[in-house]
Amino acid sequence: MAEKEIVSVEEGAGPVPVLKWDQGLFEQTVRGFQFPVEWDARYPHQGQTDADAPPGYI
């Protein structure tokens, strides 16, 4: 049985909690959910947000 990964959430940062991800957890998620290579999933650089994603990314 696989252990569950706990992602910490920062309280009081606004109406939506902030997930504290790191590159290792991101890569584990990509592998675990078998993201197709065509999706070109990328972990953002430090200081980037989803608003910094290239055109066509969500």
VENPE-V562598 format. One record per pair of residues at least 4 apart in sequence whose C-alpha atoms are under 7 Angstrom apart, sorted by the first residue. I is the first residue (numbers start at 0). GAP is how many residues later the second one is. D is the distance in Angstrom with one decimal. If there is no record, write none. Layout:
# VENPE-V562598
i={I | I}
gap={GAP | GAP}
d={D | D}
This chain:
# VENPE-V562598
i={6 | 6 | 6 | 7 | 7 | 8 | 8 | 8 | 8 | 9 | 9 | 9 | 10 | 12 | 12 | 20 | 20 | 21 | 22 | 22 | 23 | 24 | 25 | 25 | 26 | 27 | 28 | 29 | 29 | 30 | 34 | 43 | 47 | 52}
gap={12 | 13 | 14 | 11 | 12 | 8 | 9 | 10 | 11 | 7 | 8 | 9 | 6 | 4 | 5 | 4 | 5 | 4 | 4 | 20 | 4 | 4 | 4 | 17 | 4 | 4 | 4 | 4 | 5 | 4 | 4 | 4 | 4 | 4}
d={6.7 | 6.4 | 6.9 | 6.2 | 5.6 | 5.9 | 5.5 | 5.0 | 6.2 | 6.0 | 5.4 | 6.8 | 6.3 | 6.5 | 6.9 | 6.3 | 6.8 | 6.3 | 6.1 | 6.3 | 6.1 | 6.1 | 6.3 | 6.8 | 6.2 | 5.8 | 5.9 | 5.8 | 5.3 | 6.6 | 6.8 | 5.8 | 5.9 | 5.9}
